[in-house]
Amino acid sequence: MWDVVTGGGDHHAVVDVDQSRLQGTIEDLDAGLGQAPREGTVSFEGGRALPVVGQPGTVVSRTATQNLLERQLLRGGSHKLPTETKQPDIGDEEVRQALADFGRPAVSGPVTFVLAGRTVVAPPRLFSAGLSMEEVDGRLEPRVDGELMLEALAPVMREVGQEPEDARFVVRRGKPRVVPAKVGVEVDPAEIEEHFADVAVRRGAERVLRLKGRTTSQPAFTTADARALGITERVSTFTTHFPYAEYRNVNLPRAAELIDGTVLQPGQTFSLNDTVGERTKANGFTEGYVISDGLFRKDLGGGVSQIATTTFNAIYFAGLEDVEHKPHSVYIDRYPEGREATVAWPTADLKFTNTTPYGVLIKAHVRRSTPSTEGAATVSMYSTKRWRITSSNGPRTDYRSPQVRYLQAEDCEEAIGSPGFSVNVFRTFHPLGSGKVLRKEKFHTDYIAAATVRCGAPPKPEKKPKPRDG
């Protein structure tokens, strides 16, 4: 019937091709069955740059495969996939050029990293872990992985960078100066990635990578905080002297070192025991003489009371508030009577409060003694001066005579006694530039008599002779 109506005839089927989907199919075939060429490159291993030779690959032939698929769509069957050899984009010549231009120069020597004033020398065996080369437009270009490089450089990079540093004070030519605070800084991997390749091809002393780093944390005490305290001048200073003893040359400088640089905020209270800590060998102290129950005996930290006395007088003339101080039980004539202090861990402390609206900087220094010269301990207070302080003593009263004590302990040491007495000391506050009196404070001290110590048993009382008959 079709032949009658149309006249008949044969017609071939027409294959309609969606090129986008067909190319996707060919790519899938290539990914599953093809073998991409291995590109030539430069590898970095153990501080050496090594050439990696490229290898050709086998890929699906796109045109032949498309023709095959279109032709066999209606026929079906099994057919061998058309392939062709593909050469690598990076051949031997490009690898040789990359070795000459970057690979070998990069590992020819160490690279010095500099950050925040700190320097470290990084060897090729470590930093090469972060190096590689990649193909770009038919050439090999260096690539730097900052994170990998920092990880490999960890053994030598601990000293590079800085922790945040608070602002602090120094005294230069008698004037307090603010040393600015520093933010915390660490190495930025992105900065290494940006600049390392340029530095690595330099020679000798030019192989230095100067880094800006990145901020990690802010200081707790900023430069602005320091300047706002108004620490501008010395408001008091006091010096005491001491005879030669090697334990004093250890204990006094150590205590002064721990006190030096202390900054008191307005309203803050200073504690010598909290600042100096327990007097132990681990804390840098040695055994020396202390006074206990009016007697001299040996104990760790002997002599630290010299620093307490010097500090007390410095705060006395600075006009700071005395919170706690304990005079020696017996009077020591190298100290000003009624203006001295002793300390003992943890019972007896020296405490004072900064009652001014300004900060107070404490500076402490000890000049060691020698067998032929006295030592000297000096403590100074820096702030903004608010008044002038004068001091006066009342007469000594209530004298107490020393007793003789006989001790039989193995560590007994003989000593010459001294009398005890009581004394009043008056601290007077005057307005600056005026002799008027703002206020006056009294400090009362009672010194016991220091016993004369003799080692051994007390003498037996002499027997009186019996009277003779007349």
ABEGO torsion letter per residue (X at the ends): XAAAAAGEEBBBBBBBBBAAAAAAAAAAAAAAABBBBBBBBBBBBGGBBBBBBBBBBBBBBAAAAAAAAAAAAAAEEBBBBBBBBBBBABBAAAAAAAAAAAAAAAAABBBBBBBGGBBBBBBAAAAAAABBBBBBGGBBBBBBBAAAAAAAAAAAAAABEBBBBBBBBBBBGGBBBBBBBBBBBBBBAAAAAAAAAAAAABBEAABBBBBAEBBABBBABBAAAAAAAGBABBABBBBBBBBBBAAAAAAAAAAAAAABGBBBBBGBBBBAAAAAEBBBAAAGBBBBBBBBGGBBBBBBGBGAAAAAAAAAAAAAAAGBBBABBBBBABBBAABBBGBBBBBBOAABBBBBBBABABBBBBBBBBBBBBAABBBBBBBBBBBBBABBBBBBBBBBBGBBBBBBBBBABAABBBBBBBBBBBBBBBBBBBBBGBABBABBBBBBBBBBBBBBBBBEBBBBBBBBBBBBBX
